Amino acid sequence: MIAPAPHSPQPARERMLHVVQGEFAVTSEPDVVLTTILGSCVATCMWDAVAGVGGMNHYLLPGDADSSGDSMRYGVNAMELLVNGLLQKGASRRRLQAKLFGGAHVVHNLGDVGVKNAEFAQRFLRLEGIPCLGQSLGGDRARRVRFWPTTGRAGQLLLDSTHQEVFSSESSRRPAPAEPHNPAAGSVELF
C-alpha cells in the first residue's frame, strides 16, 4: 500500500491594497501588498523589518497644508502620519528604513512639482535620520509601485503615456503653489 503524499499548504494569497492620492496605509499582515500609481506625486515606502510592519503614503504636494483642510495632500502631514502609524503598530523609530518613488514630470502645465515632491521626501528622511535604501524619482514616466510592507521589498513598472489612470488625475490638478518651507524603461525591483 502506498502512503498518501503529505498535504503541503498552499502559499498565502497576496491581498492588494491600493493607496490613492492623499492617503496612507500601515500594516503588519504578511499577505498584504500595498500598491499605487504615481505621476508627479511621491510615495514613501517605510518599514521596520524587526517588528514586521510597514506602510506607504502617497502625497500630491510638498510642504505643509494650506487652510483648505485637505492635509494629506501635503508631504509633511503624509510623512508624519506614516511614521506615527508605524510607531503605533510597534515599529521603532531607530529601525525605520525607506524607499521613495515618483516625482516624475508627466504633465507639462504642472511645472516642477514632481521635483519639489522628490526633494521634500529626501530632505524629510535626511532630517529625521531615516535611511533611504532605494529610490526611483524623477524622469518623465509614471510608475506603478508594489510594496511588501513586512519585508521592505518593492518593485515598480514604468508606464507609458497610454496609461490614462495616471494622466487623467494628474492633468486635473491645479499647479502646485510655491513651497512654504524653505529611468530606464521596463520593470525594476528594489530589494
Protein Blocks (a to p, Z undefined) as FASTA:
>chain_A
ZZdddddddddddddddddehiacddfbfkbccddddfkbccdddddfknopacddddfb
gcjddfkopamlpmklmmmmmmmmmmmnopafklgccddeejiafbfklojmlmmmmmmm
mmmmmmnopacfbdceehjbdcdddddfknopacdddddfklmklmmmmmmpccddddfb
gcdehjdddZZ
